[in-house]
């Protein structure tokens, strides 16, 4: 789950950077990622699937729920010319 959340965070950062570059009239293809810092929440939040005990004809039941994990990634983009990769 953390790998997928990280990939979604990176994709989101790239898409935002591309939109900002286009708004400024800059070609985002002239930039590369030179550094990144992932930050995941230390604990999962939300409900999870659990088993409960009940009296009656259905002694064990399932309580469906939803778990979530927030991942934030800070990405640094550098112009290719500044890295010697132009």
Beta strands, then each sheet from edge to edge (+ up, - down):
strand 1: 31-40
strand 2: 45-46
strand 3: 50-53
strand 4: 60-63
strand 5: 67-68
strand 6: 71-79
sheet 1: 1+ 6-
sheet 2: 2+ 5-
sheet 3: 3+ 4-
end
